[in-house]
């Protein structure tokens, strides 16, 4: 049998035997990209440096006998922050992640389904993702601390003939869990769930207004929260207002919510909401926008601001059609939209924007309001319990 013919062709050239000029050019491009920021940062004119106003200024580190690991760590930070290309590339990279990959570069914003945005990590202690999944539950000691604060306030106020209510506002993710990303599964119980059950057992009949049931029922007929904001819209505000007045009316029968025809539905521009601002990039709202506009001027109006810093002091409202004398409402950002409508029912209303809910004891003793309301959004239960003045803690 005849053996197959063999070819005398030479074996292919080994890899790496290509054009040396191409390899040298690639090396030069890499080195140029690597060292250009350093050279530009050192030799660019002062006027050019000042024009990079959005870029953080970091001093060039000096060795001065320091250990090499410390020096290299500082040098790495300097290289990153002083890179003149960084302000040009970073927004484009962020936009690519957001629009193409559907990933937020901002830990405080969650990209939900159907273009909805949700709050993520607000502070070191407050993370709505963790809250939503129920991975950070209360322990019994903390529940007891919260209940002690509430019961001390109620007892001290009732002794002075002042009614007390606690208003719990739901997170947007609690009302619209269907728009949260699937990678964040909903937990079996949130901190507000725990607190409500604990108070039912330990303080039955406590004047707690949990707005979640009303919101969950109301969302079937109207959108209640802005899809690109942490807060409720005008319809959510209106539902919350009517629920609060209805509960207050059980103690004060003269209270009656404004008639529904006092407002009319009007289309409005979607605007740039707070979560879109946090993204630092444009984001399209998934729903048309509407607002509730008063059909005639409301009888409540702001009269003044006071305090050591006028921007941070209490806000006072007056009403010409009030059923009750005075009210004190300590609130977070959700209370802002309630001011013109809830103030209608009190001749004077003091609004304190204070997440720590400090109780102004001296003002209460002097003014003797009919009602004190603590309004808080449920995610703030992740913060430490409020504290009461010594007068309340030592009263019994």
Protein Blocks (a to p, Z undefined) as FASTA:
>chain_A
ZZddddfbdcdddehiacfklmmmmmmmmmmmmmmmmmmmmmpcfklmmmmmmbccdddd
dfklpafklmmmmmmmmmmmmmmklmmmmmmmmmmmmmmnopafbfkbccdehhiacdfd
fblmlcfklmmnopaccdfklmmmmmmmmmmmmmmmmmnopacdddddddfklmmmmlpc
fklccdfbdfklmmmmmmmmmmghiacddfklmmmmmmmmocfbdfkbcbdcfklmmmmm
mmmmmmmmmmmmmbccddfklpccddddebjafklmmnopacddfbdcdddddfbdcfbd
cfbdcdjblklmccddddfkbfbfbdcddddfklmmmmmmmmmmpfbdcddddfklpacf
klmmmnopabdcddddfklmmpccddddfklmmmZZ
